[in-house]
């Protein structure tokens, strides 16, 4: 009898496999291209890479270090991402639980009254539990037992789902690292912008004082009939225009401070800093290494690579839906109509064992759709991975060029400021000796002020470039 049951089951399995072994839908194929040029535009093969420096060694300003350190603890967006990592970790536990058998325990109680003139009622009336005792009426029912279900992972569907969840968890960790890199860069850029605004404000205040002195001289010359009222009004307008710049810069300072405070995770307050240190800042010498190092250093590339790996596993999970699934169910317990009999064995003992083999046969459109969707997402992940690599290379190339061009620009701007500063002194002397027109003085002062602003802007861009190249190379998260 047992052999007959075994042969019947094996036959059913063979028929099921024969039916379901038909060819799965053909998938589009795409190879991954992660090749990068051997070097950047400078053609250097030096593997020394600035990205290997931790951010505490890359940034020297103690006030900036304190801001970054606080942000890594308090930034709300970063903390939200940390919870996403926790969610991904819990997903692994869910997938792991699906592989293991599910075991539960239950108890039940009830009462049942059947009609006397029914087959069950007549049968109960003629049943004796003990000599001289009939089945009680109404009939009570008590049950206590344990049950278990287990889906046998024949095709590694559940194990692959767990592996996919694990890969995505690792990807979420890389996503957090990428956010850390971006957060450090954003704080550093905002901090240097704040220092630049402080220096612009100081220059404006110096120019207001110089222009006020010139304005007083022009008014004195007006009383001496050496200049007209027109010159007095033009000098006055110049002073008022410069004063208006002061309030615009003060507003910019407040907004940048609040931006930093937001990134740090605190309400608006004064950002501690040393504005005088801005003039002494020297852009760091950066070693870009070779492009292939980006694949290991950039967290966004690593995240895209892990997402690609997970999407490939998802195809195997979806493919397993075409094959039969085997589920085993078992139960063991006690069942009686009287609590005093419930643990009487073997009379009250109940047990069950069943296996269920199910395979899709007709209307498999939903399974095919999930399979094709998994493949489309995998191809999408390939394109995203390749795009992330290309974007990383372009960012580094742009910043290397930017650093070189800004260095040349700063040298020229420094000479321009020096020349215009001297021209201001010369124009004032010529005007006082009536050898130059007042318009020459005003234009020279305006040009000198603008050139000083441009020099500060260039220095700020240089500092931004050192931050951006550090970020582009994948530094900051280690």
C-alpha atoms as one frame of an Amber mdcrd trajectory, in Angstrom:
protein
   0.000   0.000   0.000   2.808   2.403   0.923   4.655   1.673  -2.302   1.515
   2.393  -4.252   1.168   5.805  -2.609   4.847   6.607  -3.289   4.571   5.600
  -6.943   1.407   7.644  -7.308   3.106  10.737  -5.878   6.169  10.279  -8.064
   3.946   9.922 -11.079   2.118  13.096 -10.197   5.413  14.924  -9.813   6.646
  13.648 -13.176   3.438  14.695 -14.947   3.522  18.102 -13.282   7.134  18.695
 -14.269   6.413  17.600 -17.819   3.541  20.050 -18.076   5.360  22.959 -16.499
   8.736  22.442 -18.127   7.643  24.291 -21.217   9.969  27.051 -22.297   9.876
  30.232 -20.250   9.482  33.554 -22.089  12.589  34.660 -23.931  14.343  37.557
 -22.239  16.210  40.506 -23.669  19.920  40.324 -22.924  22.332  43.178 -22.253
  25.959  42.956 -21.208  27.285  45.219 -18.482  29.899  47.721 -19.608  31.908
  49.052 -16.682  35.039  49.908 -18.656  36.553  53.336 -17.961  39.477  55.195
 -19.586  42.922  54.363 -18.271  43.470  57.895 -17.018  41.877  61.307 -16.736
  42.671  64.194 -19.071  46.063  64.745 -17.421  47.142  61.240 -18.583  48.669
  60.500 -15.185  48.915  56.853 -14.108  49.666  57.725 -10.469  47.347  55.724
  -8.203  47.722  58.113  -5.252  44.151  59.166  -4.514  42.898  61.995  -2.328
  39.701  60.019  -1.692  41.648  57.787   0.691  41.937  60.675   3.160  39.316
  60.802   5.892  37.441  64.079   6.075  39.038  65.018   9.425  42.421  65.078
   7.665  41.185  66.729   4.482  39.613  69.758   6.178  41.778  71.826   8.523
  39.389  74.491   9.813  38.343  73.534  13.382  35.010  75.359  13.075  34.200
  73.458   9.870  35.171  70.153  11.482  32.845  70.850  14.408  29.944  71.585
  12.033  30.498  68.388  10.048  30.809  66.289  13.194  27.533  67.690  14.555
  25.746  67.177  11.239  26.748  63.503  11.075  24.880  63.017  14.354  21.922
  65.390  14.020  21.089  65.753  10.323  17.484  64.622   9.910  17.824  63.390
   6.342  20.793  61.235   7.279  18.888  59.803  10.227  15.953  59.036   7.921
  18.356  57.103   5.703  19.612  55.153   8.705  16.045  54.024   9.298  15.853
  52.911   5.676  18.847  50.688   6.403  16.994  49.251   9.396  13.980  48.573
   7.171  16.203  46.762   4.658  17.721  44.716   7.469  14.258  43.714   8.685
  13.392  42.610   5.155  16.234  40.081   5.387  14.693  38.665   8.538  11.329
  38.402   6.785  12.864  36.461   3.881  14.789  34.247   6.265  11.589  33.437
   8.150   9.873  32.349   4.940  12.501  29.641   4.422  11.978  28.056   7.837
   8.874  26.032   8.789   6.037  27.942  10.418   4.884  26.373  13.686   1.907
  27.470  15.766  -0.213  26.345  18.657  -3.951  26.710  19.050  -6.886  25.879
  21.253 -10.599  25.841  20.488 -13.894  25.171  22.255 -17.441  24.934  20.940
 -20.855  23.327  21.246 -22.892  21.626  18.548 -26.570  20.493  18.544 -27.582
  18.274  15.675 -31.048  16.994  14.829 -32.067  13.594  16.253 -33.418  12.443
  12.930 -30.290  13.142  10.968 -27.594  10.675  10.069 -25.151  12.236  12.511
 -27.817  12.567  15.254 -28.885   8.939  14.859 -25.287   7.802  14.875 -24.489
   9.836  18.012 -27.555   8.421  19.807 -26.384   4.879  19.184 -22.810   5.531
  20.244 -21.785   4.537  23.755 -18.773   6.175  25.318 -18.872   3.877  28.277
 -21.250   1.043  29.016 -24.658   2.551  29.721 -23.633   6.107  28.686 -24.682
   7.709  25.425 -23.130  10.632  23.639 -23.968  13.835  25.573 -26.344  16.343
  24.055 -25.656  19.083  23.055 -22.243  17.905  21.963 -19.311  19.976  23.178
 -16.007  20.131  21.392 -12.557  20.909  22.837  -9.309  20.945  20.903  -5.688
  21.663  21.766  -2.874  21.137  19.309   0.074  22.379  17.286   0.355  22.781
  13.553   3.200  23.397  11.121   3.474  24.443   7.494   6.585  24.423   5.365
   7.133  25.348   1.766   9.984  23.215   0.519  12.387  25.497  -1.310  12.966
  23.159  -4.251  14.009  25.813  -6.765  15.842  28.098  -4.297  13.138  30.699
  -4.744  13.018  31.623  -1.066  16.782  31.510  -0.637  17.250  33.735  -3.670
  14.685  36.183  -2.282  16.703  36.316   0.936  19.910  36.834  -1.043  18.281
  39.667  -2.985  17.149  41.316   0.245  20.673  41.003   1.655  22.138  42.624
  -1.468  19.694  45.507  -1.287  20.533  45.968   2.382  24.197  46.360   1.446
  23.098  48.794  -1.250  21.212  50.873   1.315  24.395  51.074   3.385  26.230
  52.418   0.338  23.378  54.875  -0.174  23.957  56.122   3.347  27.665  56.504
   2.615  26.854  58.516  -0.505  24.606  60.789   1.545  27.406  61.300   4.077
  29.724  62.372   1.250  27.145  64.809  -0.098  26.346  66.175   3.351  30.009
  66.878   4.143  30.464  68.586   0.769  27.339  70.717   1.172  28.358  71.909
   4.636  31.915  72.683   3.515  30.743  74.624   0.449  28.233  76.588   2.518
  30.899  77.335   5.129  33.331  78.714   2.532  30.500  80.737   1.007  29.826
  82.198   4.440  33.484  83.191   4.872  33.451  84.804   1.425  30.353  86.851
   2.301  32.005  87.980   5.542  34.972  89.263   3.558  32.736  90.971   0.988
  30.918  92.713   3.824  34.224  93.879   5.282  35.305  95.284   1.901  31.973
  97.093   1.494  32.349  98.706   4.917  35.895  99.805   4.049  34.678 101.299
   0.776  31.839 103.097   2.529  34.379 104.766   4.799  36.629 105.708   1.854
  33.691 107.026  -0.172  32.377 109.010   2.780  35.764 110.730   3.083  35.731
 111.471  -0.644  32.188 112.766  -0.353  33.213 115.197   2.396  36.119 116.434
   0.280  33.817 117.011  -2.702  31.391 118.987  -0.539  34.292 121.112   0.692
  35.406 121.673  -2.910  31.851 122.653  -3.809  31.910 125.438  -1.209  35.216
 126.544  -2.706  33.590 126.588  -6.157  36.038 124.026  -7.482  33.285 121.510
  -8.425  29.597 121.769  -9.195  26.568 120.427  -7.366  26.450 117.611  -9.918
  29.709 116.154  -8.604  28.415 116.315  -5.036  25.244 114.414  -5.952  27.125
 111.783  -7.927  29.450 111.113  -4.994  26.476 110.948  -2.654  24.729 108.467
  -4.951  27.873 106.332  -4.981  27.921 106.212  -1.173  24.240 105.280  -1.001
  24.684 102.543  -3.601  27.554 100.989  -1.659  25.567 101.134   1.582  22.710
  99.295  -0.105  25.133  96.497  -1.010  25.884  96.074   2.679  22.317  95.086
   3.552  22.056  92.668   0.656  25.201  90.886   1.806  23.931  90.797   5.395
  20.771  89.066   4.163  22.857  86.541   2.217  24.919  85.847   5.344  21.801
  85.149   7.387  20.416  82.760   4.743  23.691  80.833   4.428  23.955  80.576
   8.222  20.426  79.182   8.382  21.222  76.732   5.588  24.179  75.449   7.616
  22.057  75.291  10.772  19.457  73.252   8.893  22.089  70.796   7.687  23.470
  70.542  11.208  19.961  69.846  12.517  19.444  72.837  14.786  17.412  76.027
  14.888  18.929  79.277  13.532  21.869  80.587  15.489  25.210  82.218  14.823
  27.669  79.943  13.061  31.062  80.139  14.721  33.844  80.965  12.274  36.970
  83.038  11.664  36.404  85.345   8.656  40.028  86.445   8.674  41.122  82.910
   7.808  39.533  83.149   4.362  42.347  85.217   2.875  44.905  82.658   4.039
  43.099  79.672   2.552  45.160  77.818  -0.021  43.412  75.218  -2.206  44.705
  71.729  -1.501  46.747  69.854  -4.041  44.530  67.000  -5.208  45.601  63.576
  -6.454  42.881  62.090  -8.658  44.377  58.618  -9.030  43.087  56.572 -11.965
  39.454  56.251 -13.145  39.116  52.574 -12.219  39.450  53.549  -8.537  36.080
  55.274  -8.802  34.404  51.842  -8.933  35.608  51.141  -5.402  35.609  54.638
  -3.906  32.278  56.066  -5.062  29.387  54.846  -2.862  26.812  55.635  -5.565
  28.618  53.328  -8.024  28.811  50.578  -5.402  25.110  51.034  -4.639  24.210
  50.826  -8.336  26.349  47.692  -8.658  24.578  46.026  -5.720  21.185  47.019
  -7.093  22.182  45.387 -10.383  23.189  42.205  -8.559  19.872  42.155  -6.679
  17.885  42.641  -9.894  19.621  39.626 -11.449  18.634  37.497  -8.458  15.049
  38.781  -8.752  14.875  37.205 -12.215  15.654  33.796 -10.699  12.979  34.357
  -8.064  10.413  35.249 -10.729  11.453  32.293 -12.878  10.785  29.877 -10.017
   7.091  30.784 -10.175   6.827  28.710 -13.374   7.804  25.559 -11.487   5.764
  23.472  -9.019   5.723  24.452  -5.366   5.622  21.839  -2.644   4.037  22.644
   0.694   3.925  20.262   3.644   1.338  20.681   6.389   1.246  18.756   9.658
  -0.778  18.872  12.836  -0.751  17.105  16.206  -3.106  17.553  19.154  -6.014
  16.338  21.237  -9.747  16.602  20.525 -12.626  15.534  22.800 -16.202  16.452
  23.719 -15.337  16.564  27.424 -12.340  18.363  28.983 -11.700  15.351  31.201
 -11.094  13.192  28.125  -8.959  15.638  26.157  -5.605  14.146  27.127  -6.828
  10.527  26.876  -4.553   8.772  24.456  -4.948   7.344  21.910  -8.736   7.938
  21.915  -8.444  11.776  21.839  -5.199  11.984  19.886  -5.452  13.583  16.432
  -2.753  14.152  13.843  -2.456  14.952  10.179   0.253  15.049   7.548  -0.272
  16.273   4.016   1.828  17.392   1.094   0.563  19.657  -1.659   2.279  19.983
  -5.015   0.899  22.832  -7.095   2.086  24.059 -10.475   0.686  26.710 -12.805
  -0.984  25.124 -15.815  -3.391  27.508 -17.557  -3.405  31.315 -17.691   0.153
  31.989 -16.625   0.039  35.570 -17.886   0.564  37.061 -14.427   3.659  34.912
 -13.855   5.028  35.785 -17.301   4.404  39.470 -16.630   6.297  39.334 -13.321
   9.146  37.485 -15.024   9.396  40.009 -17.856   9.121  42.897 -15.398  12.020
  41.496 -13.371  14.087  41.301 -16.554  13.172  44.878 -17.531  14.220  46.099
 -14.092  17.500  44.232 -14.457  18.212  45.951 -17.793  17.199  49.232 -16.200
  19.697  48.572 -13.390  22.432  47.951 -15.986  21.783  51.315 -17.633  21.708
  53.001 -14.232  25.019  51.385 -13.279  26.676  52.477 -16.527  25.237  55.974
 -16.213  26.506  56.287 -12.637  30.034  55.332 -13.732  29.941  57.805 -16.620
  28.609  60.570 -14.376  31.387  59.946 -11.823  34.090  60.162 -14.489  32.630
  63.369 -15.949  32.400  64.983 -12.505  36.049  64.283 -11.768  37.171  65.451
 -15.223  35.173  68.671 -14.872  36.585  69.468 -11.454  40.178  68.768 -12.499
  39.754  71.229 -15.348  37.955  73.673 -13.061  40.788  73.646 -10.522  43.367
  74.384 -13.213  41.364  77.211 -14.786  40.459  78.798 -11.454  44.124  78.876
 -10.474  44.910  80.905 -13.592  41.861  83.117 -13.061  42.832  83.885  -9.456
  46.337  84.933 -10.457  44.983  87.349 -13.053  42.295  88.694 -10.730  44.897
  89.354  -8.027  46.908  91.456 -10.465  43.718  93.253 -11.552  42.832  94.138
  -7.955  46.344  95.394  -7.333  46.244  97.582 -10.440  42.798  99.015  -9.674
  43.706  99.690  -6.041  46.640 101.753  -7.237  44.435 103.498  -9.799  42.034
 104.574  -7.047  44.865 106.310  -5.218  46.104 107.924  -8.442  42.631 109.120
  -9.470  42.066 110.715  -6.060  45.387 112.561  -6.269  44.654 113.772  -9.785
  41.160 114.872  -8.819  42.441 116.822  -5.815  44.904 118.587  -8.072  42.152
 119.290 -10.642  43.878 117.109 -13.243  41.115 114.458 -13.409  37.345 114.572
 -13.704  35.190 113.345 -10.799  33.651 110.704 -13.083  37.051 109.070 -13.415
  37.248 108.836  -9.643  33.775 107.302  -9.357  34.330 104.779 -12.144  37.699
 103.782 -10.741  36.235 103.228  -7.276  33.381 101.164  -8.709  35.732  99.019
 -10.796  38.026  98.473  -7.819  35.107  97.358  -5.626  33.817  94.966  -8.281
  37.271  93.487  -8.841  37.679  92.808  -5.107  34.315  91.081  -5.078  35.329
  88.986  -8.093  38.606  88.035  -6.419  36.729  86.799  -3.354  34.262  84.946
  -5.573  37.148  83.284  -7.376  38.754  82.232  -4.089  35.393  80.826  -2.965
  35.087  78.887  -6.245  38.572  77.509  -5.702  37.610  76.233  -2.266  34.379
  74.819  -3.681  36.402  73.022  -6.347  38.596  71.359  -3.704  35.449  70.184
  -1.933  33.746  69.038  -5.127  36.754  67.052  -6.370  36.994  65.336  -2.980
  33.311  64.452  -3.258  33.627  63.373  -6.936  36.514  61.047  -6.118  34.417
  59.360  -3.432  36.016  60.812  -0.327  34.393  61.668   2.961  32.396  58.549
   3.861  35.220  56.327   5.119
